[in-house]
Amino acid sequence: MKVLREVDLQALNTLGLPATAESLTRVASVDEARDALAWAEVRGCSLTVIGGGSNLVLQPWLPGLVVVPSGTDWHLEPLAGDDVRVQVAAGVNWHRLVVALAEQGLWGTENLALIPGLAGAAPIQNIGAYGVELAEVLEAVHLIERDTLEARVLTREECAFGYRDSVFKQALAGRVIITRLVLRVSRRPRPRLDYGDLAARVPASPSAADVVAAVSAVRREKLPDPAVLGNAGSFFTNPVIDVARAQRLLDEWPGMPHFPLADGRVKLAAGWLIDRSGLKGLRDGHVGVHDRQALVLVHHGGGSAAELLALAERVAAMVEARFGVRLTREPRVLGEAVPGKA
């Protein structure tokens, strides 16, 4: 096991924020994951797993050991009927996997195209886009427990998936390393095109690859490329409120986007709330609100996590003042502002 000291993490987070890992190692196998956990346990230090760094706000100092999954193997296992099981190592690039599955005529992940990051990070926030969530295609998660170094397999139910949430953000946060995902996809066409204008962007009988192309085009039109302008994707989750509050808001804002949920509550569009609060395109020093998609906070370079988080609080406060709805941050904040002071 090779451990590097004081590693620059600026290239390992899509916001491009300056950050340094006290120690860092890359793991490509279950044995290497066990070695990393044992190394951290012997030294009594914290352990942080970073994949593509696309849903993170990194503070200047990450103490302990940072683990980066690097296994990139994946393969298909045909099942009875049209279903196919996909075994995916945690270090696989998510978008490339989605493209490869679609090109093989496999359905289930196509709406999740162009979501940045690695496969191992996907269950943590239950990634979702255009009406589909990972939970719908995920069968199991393989992991190593920090306390016991034992391998475990969690079923979809045991992952306790919610909207941008899972057991990995709650009870198991910092306690496991995800090593592999098991997905179940299908050769049977099942396009999900009822979100946004996807249906208008694909042929009458689209292939999975057609849907991937359409989703990717929409995302490129609306979202900045992290390689060009630092960002962590959607910075706030879409708020969910009770139907009575939603109706009061609709009485005042008849054009407000809203999405009734199965449990009777209503999901609002956080980006719309931010836009109508007059914040789209706002620049505040080195950070700002994207000028095409208000749900995305951007880093223009030269800034810090503190600046970005201050802007996020300002945005949330202004939306709450105008609509009475409190926004919740989506990216996880990791590290310390000053070594030894979390």
C-alpha positions in Angstrom: 0.0 0.0 0.0 1.5 3.3 -1.1 0.6 6.3 1.0 1.4 9.8 -0.2 1.7 12.7 2.2 0.3 16.3 1.9 -1.3 15.7 -1.5 -2.9 18.6 -3.4 -6.6 17.9 -4.0 -7.5 20.8 -6.2 -7.7 18.6 -9.2 -9.7 16.0 -7.3 -12.7 18.2 -6.7 -14.8 19.6 -9.5 -15.2 23.0 -7.7 -11.4 23.4 -8.0 -11.1 24.5 -4.4 -7.7 24.5 -2.9 -7.3 21.6 -0.4 -4.6 19.3 0.9 -4.9 15.7 2.1 -2.7 14.9 5.1 -2.3 11.4 3.6 -3.7 9.7 0.4 -3.8 6.3 -1.1 -5.6 4.7 -4.1 -7.3 1.3 -3.8 -8.2 -0.9 -6.7 -9.3 -4.1 -4.9 -11.0 -5.4 -1.7 -7.6 -6.3 -0.2 -6.3 -2.8 -0.9 -9.4 -1.3 0.7 -8.8 -3.5 3.8 -5.2 -2.3 3.9 -6.3 1.3 3.8 -8.8 0.8 6.6 -6.3 -1.1 8.8 -3.7 1.7 8.2 -6.2 4.3 9.4 -7.3 2.2 12.3 -3.8 1.6 13.6 -3.1 5.3 13.5 -6.4 6.3 15.0 -7.0 8.7 12.1 -10.1 9.7 10.2 -10.8 8.2 6.8 -12.4 10.0 3.8 -13.3 8.5 0.5 -13.2 10.8 -2.6 -14.2 9.6 -6.0 -14.6 12.1 -8.8 -15.0 14.9 -6.3 -18.2 16.1 -8.0 -20.5 16.4 -5.0 -18.1 17.8 -2.5 -17.0 21.1 -1.0 -13.5 20.6 0.2 -12.1 22.7 3.0 -8.4 23.5 3.0 -7.2 20.6 5.1 -8.4 17.0 5.0 -6.9 15.2 8.0 -6.2 11.5 8.3 -6.3 9.3 5.2 -8.0 10.1 1.9 -8.9 7.0 -0.1 -9.5 7.2 -3.9 -11.1 4.2 -5.6 -9.2 3.2 -8.7 -10.6 -0.2 -9.7 -12.1 0.1 -13.2 -13.4 -3.3 -14.1 -17.0 -4.0 -14.9 -18.8 -6.9 -16.6 -22.3 -8.1 -17.6 -24.1 -11.2 -16.3 -27.1 -12.2 -18.4 -30.2 -13.3 -16.3 -33.4 -15.0 -17.2 -35.6 -13.0 -19.6 -34.5 -9.6 -20.7 -32.7 -8.6 -17.5 -28.9 -8.2 -17.2 -26.9 -7.8 -14.0 -23.9 -5.4 -14.1 -21.0 -5.8 -11.7 -19.2 -2.4 -11.4 -16.0 -1.6 -9.5 -16.2 1.6 -7.5 -13.6 3.4 -9.6 -15.5 3.2 -12.9 -16.4 6.5 -14.5 -20.1 6.7 -14.2 -20.9 8.5 -17.4 -18.7 6.2 -19.5 -20.5 3.2 -18.0 -23.9 4.7 -18.9 -22.8 5.3 -22.4 -21.4 1.8 -22.7 -24.6 0.2 -21.4 -26.7 2.2 -23.8 -24.6 1.3 -26.7 -25.2 -2.3 -25.9 -29.0 -1.7 -25.9 -29.4 -1.9 -22.2 -32.0 0.2 -20.5 -32.2 1.7 -17.0 -29.4 4.1 -16.5 -29.7 6.3 -19.7 -31.4 9.2 -17.8 -28.4 9.4 -15.5 -26.0 10.3 -18.3 -23.4 13.0 -17.9 -23.6 12.9 -14.1 -19.9 13.4 -13.1 -18.1 11.2 -10.7 -17.3 7.5 -10.1 -19.7 4.6 -9.7 -18.7 4.1 -6.0 -20.0 7.6 -5.1 -23.4 7.1 -6.9 -25.2 5.3 -4.0 -24.1 7.9 -1.4 -26.5 10.6 -2.6 -28.7 8.2 -4.6 -27.9 10.2 -7.8 -30.9 11.1 -9.9 -31.8 13.1 -13.0 -34.8 13.5 -15.4 -37.2 11.4 -13.3 -34.9 8.5 -12.5 -32.9 7.6 -9.4 -30.0 5.1 -9.0 -32.2 3.2 -6.5 -34.4 2.1 -9.3 -31.6 0.1 -11.0 -29.3 -0.7 -8.1 -29.5 -4.3 -6.7 -26.7 -4.3 -4.1 -23.6 -2.5 -2.8 -20.4 -4.3 -1.8 -18.4 -2.7 0.9 -15.7 -3.1 3.6 -16.5 -2.1 7.2 -14.0 -0.1 9.0 -14.5 -1.6 12.4 -14.3 -5.2 11.4 -12.5 -5.1 8.0 -15.3 -7.6 6.9 -16.8 -7.5 3.5 -20.6 -6.9 3.4 -23.2 -6.7 0.7 -26.1 -4.4 1.3 -29.4 -4.8 -0.6 -31.2 -1.9 -2.1 -33.5 -1.9 0.9 -30.6 -1.8 3.4 -29.2 1.2 1.6 -32.2 3.2 3.0 -32.4 5.4 -0.2 -34.2 8.6 -0.1 -34.2 11.8 -2.2 -30.5 12.5 -2.5 -29.9 10.5 0.6 -28.8 7.0 1.8 -27.4 5.1 4.8 -23.9 6.1 3.5 -24.6 9.7 4.3 -26.2 8.8 7.6 -25.3 5.8 9.8 -22.5 4.5 7.7 -20.8 7.9 7.0 -17.1 7.4 7.3 -17.4 3.8 8.4 -17.1 1.9 5.1 -15.4 1.8 1.7 -17.7 1.0 -1.2 -15.9 -1.4 -3.5 -18.5 -2.5 -6.0 -22.1 -1.9 -7.2 -24.5 -4.4 -8.7 -27.0 -3.0 -11.1 -29.9 -4.6 -12.9 -30.7 -3.3 -16.4 -32.9 -4.6 -19.2 -32.8 -5.3 -22.9 -36.5 -4.4 -23.0 -37.0 -0.8 -24.2 -38.4 1.3 -21.4 -37.8 5.0 -22.1 -38.6 7.5 -19.4 -39.3 10.7 -21.3 -41.9 12.5 -19.2 -39.4 14.9 -17.6 -38.7 18.3 -19.2 -38.6 18.2 -23.0 -36.8 14.9 -23.4 -39.6 13.4 -25.5 -39.2 16.2 -28.1 -35.5 15.6 -28.4 -35.6 11.9 -29.3 -37.1 9.9 -32.2 -40.5 8.3 -32.0 -39.0 5.0 -30.9 -35.7 6.0 -29.3 -32.8 3.7 -28.5 -31.1 3.9 -25.1 -28.3 5.7 -26.9 -30.7 8.3 -28.2 -31.9 9.0 -24.7 -28.3 9.3 -23.5 -27.5 11.8 -26.3 -30.6 13.8 -25.5 -30.0 13.9 -21.7 -26.3 14.8 -22.3 -27.3 17.6 -24.7 -29.8 19.1 -22.1 -27.2 18.9 -19.4 -24.5 20.6 -21.5 -26.9 23.4 -22.4 -27.9 24.1 -18.8 -24.9 23.1 -16.7 -21.3 24.4 -16.8 -18.4 22.1 -17.6 -16.4 21.7 -14.4 -13.2 21.6 -16.5 -14.0 25.1 -17.6 -15.9 26.6 -14.6 -15.6 25.0 -11.2 -18.9 23.7 -9.8 -20.4 20.8 -7.9 -23.5 20.4 -10.0 -26.8 21.1 -8.2 -25.9 22.8 -5.0 -29.3 22.6 -3.3 -31.9 19.8 -3.2 -35.4 20.6 -4.5 -37.4 21.3 -1.4 -40.4 19.1 -0.6 -43.3 20.8 1.2 -46.9 19.9 2.2 -49.7 20.5 -0.2 -51.3 23.4 1.7 -48.0 25.4 1.7 -47.6 24.6 -2.0 -51.1 25.9 -2.8 -50.5 29.1 -1.0 -47.3 29.7 -3.0 -49.2 28.7 -6.3 -51.9 31.3 -5.5 -49.1 33.9 -5.4 -46.9 32.4 -8.1 -49.3 30.6 -10.6 -46.4 29.7 -12.9 -44.2 28.1 -10.1 -43.0 24.6 -11.2 -44.2 22.0 -8.8 -44.3 18.2 -8.9 -46.9 16.3 -6.8 -45.3 13.3 -5.0 -46.9 9.9 -4.2 -46.9 10.6 -0.5 -49.1 13.7 -1.0 -46.4 16.3 -0.7 -45.1 18.6 -3.4 -41.6 19.0 -4.7 -40.5 22.5 -5.8 -37.8 23.5 -8.2 -34.9 25.1 -6.2 -33.4 26.7 -9.2 -36.6 28.5 -10.0 -36.9 29.8 -6.4 -33.3 31.1 -6.6 -33.9 32.7 -10.0 -37.1 34.4 -8.8 -35.1 35.7 -5.8 -33.0 37.7 -8.3 -29.9 35.7 -7.8 -29.2 34.1 -11.2 -25.8 35.3 -12.5 -24.8 36.9 -9.2 -21.1 37.1 -8.7 -19.7 37.6 -5.2 -15.9 37.8 -5.3 -14.4 34.5 -6.5 -17.8 32.6 -6.4 -21.2 33.1 -7.8 -24.6 31.8 -9.1 -24.5 30.4 -12.6 -26.0 32.6 -15.2 -27.9 29.8 -17.0 -28.8 27.5 -14.1 -29.4 29.2 -10.8 -29.3 25.8 -8.9 -25.5 25.7 -9.6 -23.0 27.7 -7.6 -19.7 28.3 -9.4 -16.1 28.9 -8.5 -14.3 31.4 -10.8 -10.9 30.5 -9.4 -8.9 31.9 -6.5 -11.6 31.4 -3.9 -12.2 29.2 -0.9 -14.7 26.9 0.7 -15.5 29.6 3.2 -16.5 32.0 0.4 -18.6 29.4 -1.3 -20.4 28.4 1.8 -21.1 32.0 2.7 -22.7 32.5 -0.7 -24.8 29.4 -0.2 -26.1 30.7 3.1 -26.9 34.0 1.5 -28.8 32.3 -1.3 -30.7 30.1 1.1 -31.6 33.1 3.3 -32.9 35.2 0.4 -35.1 32.3 -0.9 -36.5 31.8 2.6 -37.2 35.5 3.0 -39.1 35.6 -0.3 -40.9 32.2 -0.3 -40.8 30.9 3.2 -39.0 27.8 2.0 -35.6 26.8 3.3 -33.1 25.3 0.9 -30.9 22.4 1.9 -27.3 22.0 0.6 -26.7 18.9 -1.5 -22.8 18.6 -1.6 -21.1 17.2 1.4 -18.6 19.5 3.2 -15.4 17.7 4.1 -12.2 18.7 5.9 -11.1 21.5 8.2 -10.7 25.2 7.7 -7.5 25.0 9.8 -5.6 21.8 10.7 -6.9 20.5 14.0 -10.0 22.8 13.9 -13.0 21.1 12.2 
